[in-house]
């Protein structure tokens, strides 16, 4: 599956998962094209959540990166597009918990 097909699939899943969440917590993601890859990322004051989509889908992945305020936690994993909606939902739930705990 090429990068544009992966991007369409991920954006469709994001749109479906984000319906119950307020726009103020989950703005539209930043989408960056570099070479043959695409980065889809939300940038928040204390952390980032994103997906990197590569020409070889086996190299595509997702990540969450927190700043010093949250102890510089970083986690990333290969993206399985068949499970992407679950991963997106998990990231959004964790995002909401982080915001609430940080008083945002």
LUMVEXZA-682997 format. One line per field, with one value per residue (C-alpha): residue number from 1; x, y, z. Coordinates in nm, 3 decimals, always signed. Layout:
BEGIN
seq <- [NUM/...] $
x <- [X/...] $
y <- [Y/...] $
z <- [Z/...] $
***
This chain:
BEGIN
seq <- [1/2/3/4/5/6/7/8/9/10/11/12/13/14/15/16/17/18/19/20/21/22/23/24/25/26/27/28/29/30/31/32/33/34/35/36/37/38/39/40/41/42/43/44/45/46/47/48/49/50/51/52/53/54/55/56/57/58/59/60/61/62/63/64/65/66/67/68/69/70/71/72/73/74/75/76/77/78/79/80/81/82/83/84/85/86/87/88/89/90/91/92/93/94/95/96/97/98/99/100/101/102/103/104] $
x <- [+0.000/+0.156/+0.189/-0.111/-0.338/-0.202/-0.260/-0.621/-0.685/-0.532/-0.711/-1.043/-0.986/-0.885/-1.203/-1.417/-1.251/-1.241/-1.615/-1.694/-1.395/-1.406/-1.205/-1.034/-0.859/-0.791/-0.714/-0.649/-0.315/-0.011/+0.072/+0.430/+0.557/+0.927/+1.077/+0.835/+0.719/+0.438/+0.421/+0.077/+0.120/-0.068/+0.152/+0.041/+0.225/+0.364/+0.380/+0.332/+0.137/+0.195/+0.209/+0.492/+0.383/+0.656/+0.664/+0.707/+0.407/+0.615/+0.827/+0.530/+0.477/+0.320/+0.473/+0.407/+0.679/+0.647/+0.861/+1.044/+0.719/+0.616/+0.961/+1.062/+0.863/+0.894/+0.720/+0.694/+0.586/+0.525/+0.184/-0.042/-0.309/-0.554/-0.535/-0.487/-0.832/-0.766/-0.424/-0.575/-0.843/-0.583/-0.367/-0.664/-0.770/-0.413/-0.396/-0.710/-0.572/-0.241/-0.419/-0.644/-0.355/-0.145/-0.428/-0.482] $
y <- [+0.000/+0.333/+0.634/+0.824/+0.520/+0.481/+0.853/+0.837/+0.532/+0.692/+1.027/+0.846/+0.655/+0.975/+1.150/+0.857/+0.827/+1.201/+1.264/+1.259/+1.475/+1.857/+2.045/+2.253/+1.941/+1.785/+2.038/+1.927/+1.746/+1.893/+1.697/+1.714/+1.555/+1.468/+1.272/+0.981/+0.983/+1.164/+1.271/+1.327/+1.490/+1.676/+1.916/+2.008/+2.231/+1.934/+1.651/+1.534/+1.241/+1.131/+0.878/+0.840/+0.680/+0.524/+0.383/+0.037/+0.003/-0.228/+0.079/+0.304/+0.378/+0.591/+0.784/+0.990/+1.224/+1.420/+1.711/+1.774/+1.857/+1.493/+1.337/+1.323/+1.006/+0.873/+0.571/+0.451/+0.135/-0.002/+0.093/-0.197/-0.032/-0.310/-0.197/+0.176/+0.284/+0.118/+0.283/+0.622/+0.580/+0.475/+0.777/+1.012/+0.867/+0.896/+1.250/+1.350/+1.196/+1.380/+1.712/+1.657/+1.556/+1.851/+2.090/+2.190] $
z <- [+0.000/-0.102/+0.128/-0.012/+0.044/+0.399/+0.459/+0.337/+0.555/+0.867/+0.814/+0.766/+1.090/+1.272/+1.153/+1.270/+1.611/+1.687/+1.644/+2.022/+2.119/+2.131/+1.866/+2.136/+2.269/+1.931/+1.660/+1.304/+1.281/+1.109/+0.792/+0.663/+0.342/+0.329/+0.043/+0.000/+0.364/+0.543/+0.909/+1.065/+1.406/+1.678/+1.872/+2.223/+2.474/+2.669/+2.414/+2.053/+1.909/+1.552/+1.272/+1.025/+0.698/+0.486/+0.130/+0.284/+0.521/+0.744/+0.829/+0.916/+1.284/+1.555/+1.845/+2.153/+2.279/+2.604/+2.717/+3.044/+3.227/+3.175/+3.233/+2.863/+2.800/+2.445/+2.299/+1.942/+1.765/+1.418/+1.282/+1.193/+0.974/+1.061/+1.426/+1.362/+1.484/+1.820/+1.842/+1.753/+2.022/+2.281/+2.199/+2.226/+2.562/+2.694/+2.557/+2.748/+3.071/+3.029/+2.975/+3.279/+3.507/+3.392/+3.469/+3.104] $
***
